[in-house]
Amino acid sequence: MIKVAVTGATGYAGGEVLRLLLQHPDAEIGALTAGSSAGSRFGQHQPHLLPLADRVVAETTPENLAGHDVVFLALPHGHSGAVAAQLPDDVLVIDCGADHRLESSDDWAAYYGGEHAGTWPYGMPELITGPGARQRDALPGARRVAVPGCNVTAVTLGLQPAVAAGLVEPTDLVAVLANGFSGAGKALKPHLLASEGLGSASPYGVGGSHRHIPEIAQNLTRAGADEVTISFTPTLVPMARGILATATAKLAAGAGAASVRAAYEEAYGEEPFVHLLPEGQWPTTAATLGANTALVQVAVDERVGRLVTVTAIDNLVKGTAGGAIQSMNLALGLPETTGLTTIGVAP
């Protein structure tokens, strides 16, 4: 059995990691740690995780994290680096935050501020990294893994096959997303109250300010783009979970509906968790609820010469915890799909 600790266990991301670990046949859950909630009963914070309800939340200290094979960091941005630095090199540390995703320290300074904690192997197994190559090839044996941002996962999966095949102009990309409130975390904020959010949709991170922009550009560059320019606008909508990402791109000369469809079929035909839907069927966030699934559909708007992609994911599963478990499995030499499901919850 693999002994696993989770920091930030009382938050949304930490709770979702634990929900998936409870279904993982090779995982034994060890320390559950947090900050301000340390010393409290775990069931006060995550009552749906009944097998762990009577545990006591511990402080996030090197002593409490010692003796584990895997440590998941589900901490606010800017906090993972200091914790990871105190853990032995032979422990698999998986960061669900942003601290180690970006390759450029300049991008970190511009979008997050402060000192960059360094770059870790990137935990998006499906990321195209060259002809016939995927990021999963870099994960076996890794002992530090950075999980992608949830919006980044949706937009990257929507656009990368067309970028890799040279079917679109990567300097003319537009993405507009509908996002569930859980993506904003569990901290109490006035604009996240039910009285403010129910019956309302509101944009955020408008005008090129969202922190996921450089990460999307980084991924699409790895997929084959020489340069990436993307207009990215997320919108909070009244649902707890889910991302519906509509991304468009100007078609390259000679590209058409047939070549686009073929590129996506080739890219995702063998992927266990990314599914290109049959023509005419469109992704919905409801169909991904609770599952480690990304549903993708593509169309070509001939009148304006643009590719349109729509991608649906559960932001807490495929967008965070599911991708983290996938990466853990690969790093430890387990089958990538272990403990993960494509079966959603409906209605």
C-alpha positions as CSV (number, residue, x, y, z in Angstrom):
1,M,0.0,0.0,0.0
2,I,1.1,3.6,-0.7
3,K,0.8,5.8,2.3
4,V,-0.5,9.2,1.4
5,A,-0.8,12.5,3.3
6,V,-2.9,15.5,2.1
7,T,-2.2,19.1,3.2
8,G,-5.0,21.6,2.9
9,A,-7.3,18.6,3.5
10,T,-10.3,20.7,4.6
11,G,-10.5,22.7,1.3
12,Y,-12.2,21.8,-1.9
13,A,-9.2,20.5,-3.7
14,G,-7.9,18.6,-0.7
15,G,-11.3,17.1,-0.1
16,E,-11.6,15.9,-3.7
17,V,-8.1,14.3,-3.6
18,L,-9.2,12.4,-0.5
19,R,-12.6,11.4,-2.1
20,L,-10.6,9.8,-5.0
21,L,-8.0,8.3,-2.7
22,L,-10.7,6.5,-0.7
23,Q,-11.6,4.7,-3.9
24,H,-8.0,3.9,-4.9
25,P,-7.1,0.3,-4.2
26,D,-3.4,0.9,-3.6
27,A,-3.7,4.0,-1.3
28,E,-3.7,4.2,2.5
29,I,-4.6,7.6,3.8
30,G,-2.3,8.9,6.4
31,A,-2.0,12.5,7.8
32,L,-4.7,15.0,7.1
33,T,-3.3,18.5,7.7
34,A,-4.4,22.1,7.4
35,G,-3.7,25.5,8.8
36,S,-6.4,27.3,10.8
37,S,-8.6,24.2,11.1
38,A,-5.8,22.1,12.7
39,G,-7.0,20.4,15.9
40,S,-10.6,20.1,14.7
41,R,-12.6,17.0,13.7
42,F,-12.3,16.4,10.0
43,G,-16.0,15.6,9.6
44,Q,-16.8,19.2,10.5
45,H,-15.2,20.3,7.2
46,Q,-15.8,17.3,4.9
47,P,-18.9,15.6,6.2
48,H,-19.3,13.7,2.9
49,L,-16.1,11.8,3.5
50,L,-17.5,9.5,6.2
51,P,-14.6,7.0,6.5
52,L,-12.4,9.9,7.6
53,A,-14.9,11.9,9.6
54,D,-13.5,11.1,13.1
55,R,-9.9,11.9,12.2
56,V,-8.4,15.0,13.8
57,V,-6.8,17.5,11.4
58,A,-3.1,18.0,12.1
59,E,-0.9,21.0,11.6
60,T,1.1,21.1,8.3
61,T,4.6,20.4,9.7
62,P,7.5,18.2,8.5
63,E,7.0,15.9,11.4
64,N,3.3,15.3,10.6
65,L,4.2,14.7,6.9
66,A,7.1,12.4,7.6
67,G,6.8,8.7,6.9
68,H,4.5,9.0,3.8
69,D,5.3,7.8,0.3
70,V,3.2,10.6,-1.3
71,V,2.2,14.1,-0.1
72,F,-0.4,16.1,-1.9
73,L,-0.2,19.9,-1.5
74,A,-3.6,21.4,-1.8
75,L,-2.5,24.8,-0.5
76,P,-3.1,28.4,-1.5
77,H,-0.8,29.8,-4.2
78,G,2.5,30.8,-2.9
79,H,2.5,28.3,0.1
80,S,3.6,25.0,-1.6
81,G,7.2,25.8,-2.2
82,A,8.1,26.2,1.5
83,V,6.4,23.0,2.5
84,A,7.9,21.0,-0.3
85,A,11.4,22.2,0.5
86,Q,11.1,20.5,3.9
87,L,10.2,17.1,2.4
88,P,12.8,14.4,1.4
89,D,13.7,14.0,-2.2
90,D,12.5,10.4,-2.3
91,V,8.9,11.4,-1.4
92,L,6.5,11.9,-4.3
93,V,5.2,15.5,-3.8
94,I,2.2,16.5,-5.9
95,D,1.4,20.2,-5.9
96,C,-2.2,21.1,-6.7
97,G,-1.4,24.8,-6.5
98,A,0.3,27.0,-9.0
99,D,3.8,27.3,-7.4
100,H,5.6,25.0,-9.7
101,R,3.7,25.0,-13.0
102,L,5.3,27.8,-14.8
103,E,8.7,27.5,-16.6
104,S,9.3,31.3,-16.7
105,S,10.1,33.2,-13.5
106,D,9.2,36.3,-15.3
107,D,5.7,35.0,-15.9
108,W,5.4,34.1,-12.3
109,A,6.5,37.5,-11.2
110,A,4.1,39.2,-13.6
111,Y,1.0,37.1,-12.8
112,Y,1.6,36.0,-9.2
113,G,4.3,38.2,-7.7
114,G,7.1,37.2,-5.4
115,E,9.9,34.7,-5.9
116,H,9.3,31.8,-8.2
117,A,9.6,28.4,-6.4
118,G,11.0,26.6,-9.4
119,T,9.5,24.3,-12.1
120,W,8.5,20.7,-11.6
121,P,7.5,18.0,-14.1
122,Y,4.0,19.0,-15.4
123,G,1.1,16.8,-14.4
124,M,-1.0,16.8,-17.6
125,P,-0.5,13.3,-19.0
126,E,-2.4,14.1,-22.2
127,L,-0.4,17.2,-23.1
128,I,1.1,16.9,-26.6
129,T,4.9,17.4,-26.4
130,G,5.9,16.4,-29.9
131,P,4.9,14.0,-32.8
132,G,3.6,10.9,-31.1
133,A,4.8,12.2,-27.6
134,R,2.8,13.1,-24.5
135,Q,3.7,14.5,-21.2
136,R,2.9,11.2,-19.5
137,D,6.3,10.0,-20.9
138,A,8.1,12.4,-18.5
139,L,6.2,11.3,-15.3
140,P,7.3,7.7,-14.5
141,G,9.8,8.0,-11.6
142,A,9.2,11.7,-11.0
143,R,9.2,12.7,-7.3
144,R,7.9,16.3,-7.8
145,V,4.8,17.0,-10.0
146,A,2.9,20.2,-10.6
147,V,-0.8,19.8,-11.4
148,P,-2.2,22.1,-14.1
149,G,-4.8,24.8,-13.4
150,C,-8.4,23.7,-14.0
151,N,-9.1,26.3,-16.7
152,V,-5.8,25.5,-18.3
153,T,-6.7,21.8,-18.5
154,A,-10.0,22.7,-20.3
155,V,-8.5,25.2,-22.8
156,T,-5.4,23.1,-23.5
157,L,-7.4,20.0,-24.3
158,G,-9.7,21.9,-26.5
159,L,-7.1,23.6,-28.6
160,Q,-3.9,21.5,-28.6
161,P,-4.7,18.9,-31.4
162,A,-5.4,21.7,-33.9
163,V,-2.2,23.6,-32.8
164,A,-0.1,20.5,-33.0
165,A,-1.4,19.7,-36.5
166,G,-0.8,23.3,-37.7
167,L,-4.5,23.7,-38.5
168,V,-4.9,27.1,-36.7
169,E,-3.1,30.4,-36.2
170,P,-2.0,30.2,-32.5
171,T,-1.6,34.0,-32.4
172,D,-5.4,34.4,-32.8
173,L,-7.0,32.4,-30.0
174,V,-10.1,33.3,-28.0
175,A,-11.4,31.4,-25.0
176,V,-14.5,32.2,-22.9
177,L,-15.3,29.9,-20.0
178,A,-18.3,29.2,-17.7
179,N,-17.0,28.3,-14.3
180,G,-18.5,26.8,-11.2
181,F,-18.0,28.5,-7.9
182,S,-15.8,25.8,-6.3
183,G,-13.0,26.9,-8.5
184,A,-12.7,30.0,-6.3
185,G,-11.9,28.0,-3.3
186,K,-13.6,27.6,0.1
187,A,-12.7,30.9,1.7
188,L,-15.6,33.2,2.5
189,K,-15.9,36.1,0.2
190,P,-18.9,38.4,-0.3
191,H,-19.2,37.9,-4.1
192,L,-19.2,34.1,-3.6
193,L,-22.2,34.0,-1.3
194,A,-25.3,32.3,-2.6
195,S,-27.2,35.5,-2.3
196,E,-24.8,37.1,-4.7
197,G,-24.2,34.3,-7.1
198,L,-27.5,32.5,-7.5
199,G,-29.3,33.8,-10.6
200,S,-26.2,35.7,-11.8
201,A,-23.2,35.3,-14.1
202,S,-20.2,37.5,-13.6
203,P,-16.8,37.7,-15.4
204,Y,-13.5,37.8,-13.6
205,G,-9.8,38.1,-14.6
206,V,-10.9,40.2,-17.6
207,G,-8.5,41.9,-20.0
208,G,-5.6,39.6,-19.9
209,S,-5.2,39.6,-16.1
210,H,-6.0,36.0,-15.3
211,R,-3.2,33.9,-13.9
212,H,-3.8,30.9,-16.1
213,I,-3.0,32.8,-19.3
214,P,0.8,32.2,-19.3
215,E,0.3,28.5,-18.4
216,I,-2.1,28.0,-21.4
217,A,0.5,29.7,-23.7
218,Q,3.3,27.5,-22.2
219,N,1.3,24.3,-23.0
220,L,0.3,25.3,-26.5
221,T,3.9,26.2,-27.2
222,R,5.0,22.8,-26.1
223,A,2.3,21.4,-28.4
224,G,4.0,23.0,-31.4
225,A,3.1,26.7,-31.6
226,D,6.0,29.2,-32.2
227,E,4.0,32.0,-30.5
228,V,0.7,32.1,-28.6
229,T,-1.6,35.0,-28.2
230,I,-4.9,34.3,-26.4
231,S,-7.8,36.4,-25.2
232,F,-9.1,34.5,-22.1
233,T,-12.2,35.4,-20.2
234,P,-13.7,33.2,-17.4
235,T,-17.2,33.7,-16.0
236,L,-18.7,32.5,-12.8
237,V,-22.1,30.9,-13.3
238,P,-24.4,29.5,-10.6
239,M,-23.2,25.9,-10.4
240,A,-21.0,24.3,-7.8
241,R,-18.7,22.4,-10.1
242,G,-17.7,22.4,-13.7
243,I,-16.0,24.3,-16.6
244,L,-17.4,24.7,-20.0
245,A,-14.7,26.2,-22.2
246,T,-15.5,27.6,-25.6
247,A,-12.2,28.3,-27.5
248,T,-11.9,29.5,-31.0
249,A,-9.0,30.0,-33.4
250,K,-8.5,31.3,-36.9
251,L,-8.0,28.4,-39.4
252,A,-4.7,28.1,-41.1
253,A,-4.7,28.1,-44.9
254,G,-6.0,24.8,-46.3
255,A,-7.6,23.6,-43.0
256,G,-11.2,22.5,-43.1
257,A,-13.7,20.5,-41.2
258,A,-12.4,17.1,-42.3
259,S,-8.8,17.8,-41.4
260,V,-9.8,19.2,-38.1
261,R,-12.0,16.2,-37.2
262,A,-9.2,13.8,-38.2
263,A,-6.6,15.6,-36.0
264,Y,-8.8,15.4,-33.0
265,E,-9.7,11.7,-33.6
266,E,-6.0,10.9,-33.9
267,A,-5.0,13.0,-30.8
268,Y,-7.7,11.6,-28.5
269,G,-8.7,8.2,-29.9
270,E,-6.7,6.2,-27.4
271,E,-6.9,8.6,-24.4
272,P,-8.8,7.0,-21.4
273,F,-10.1,10.3,-20.0
274,V,-10.5,12.6,-23.0
275,H,-13.4,11.9,-25.3
276,L,-14.2,13.4,-28.6
277,L,-17.9,13.3,-28.9
278,P,-19.8,12.1,-32.0
279,E,-20.5,14.9,-34.4
280,G,-23.6,16.8,-33.4
281,Q,-23.4,16.0,-29.7
282,W,-22.1,18.8,-27.5
283,P,-20.4,18.6,-24.1
284,T,-22.2,19.5,-20.9
285,T,-20.7,20.0,-17.5
286,A,-23.4,17.8,-16.0
287,A,-22.1,14.8,-17.9
288,T,-18.7,15.2,-16.2
289,L,-19.9,15.6,-12.6
290,G,-17.7,13.5,-10.3
291,A,-15.8,11.9,-13.2
292,N,-12.2,12.3,-14.4
293,T,-13.5,13.0,-17.9
294,A,-13.0,15.7,-20.4
295,L,-15.6,15.9,-23.2
296,V,-14.6,17.6,-26.3
297,Q,-16.4,18.7,-29.5
298,V,-15.2,20.7,-32.5
299,A,-16.8,22.5,-35.4
300,V,-15.7,24.8,-38.2
301,D,-17.4,28.1,-38.8
302,E,-16.8,28.3,-42.5
303,R,-18.3,31.8,-42.8
304,V,-15.6,33.4,-40.5
305,G,-12.9,30.8,-41.0
306,R,-12.6,29.8,-37.4
307,L,-12.3,26.6,-35.5
308,V,-14.7,26.3,-32.5
309,T,-14.0,23.9,-29.7
310,V,-16.1,23.2,-26.6
311,T,-14.7,21.3,-23.7
312,A,-16.4,20.3,-20.5
313,I,-14.7,19.1,-17.3
314,D,-15.4,18.8,-13.6
315,N,-13.0,21.4,-12.3
316,L,-12.4,19.5,-9.1
317,V,-11.8,16.1,-10.7
318,K,-10.2,16.3,-14.2
319,G,-9.3,19.9,-13.5
320,T,-7.5,19.2,-10.2
321,A,-7.7,16.0,-8.1
322,G,-8.2,13.5,-10.9
323,G,-5.2,14.9,-12.8
324,A,-3.2,14.7,-9.6
325,I,-4.1,11.0,-9.1
326,Q,-3.3,10.2,-12.8
327,S,0.1,11.8,-12.2
328,M,0.6,9.9,-9.0
329,N,-0.2,6.6,-10.8
330,L,2.2,7.3,-13.6
331,A,5.0,8.4,-11.3
332,L,4.7,5.3,-9.2
333,G,4.4,2.9,-12.1
334,L,0.8,2.1,-11.6
335,P,-1.8,1.8,-14.4
336,E,-2.8,5.4,-15.2
337,T,-6.5,4.8,-14.7
338,T,-6.2,3.2,-11.2
339,G,-8.8,4.6,-8.8
340,L,-10.4,6.9,-11.4
341,T,-13.7,6.7,-13.2
342,T,-15.3,8.1,-16.3
343,I,-18.8,7.5,-14.8
344,G,-20.5,10.7,-13.9
345,V,-23.5,11.5,-11.6
346,A,-26.8,12.4,-13.2
347,P,-29.2,14.1,-12.9
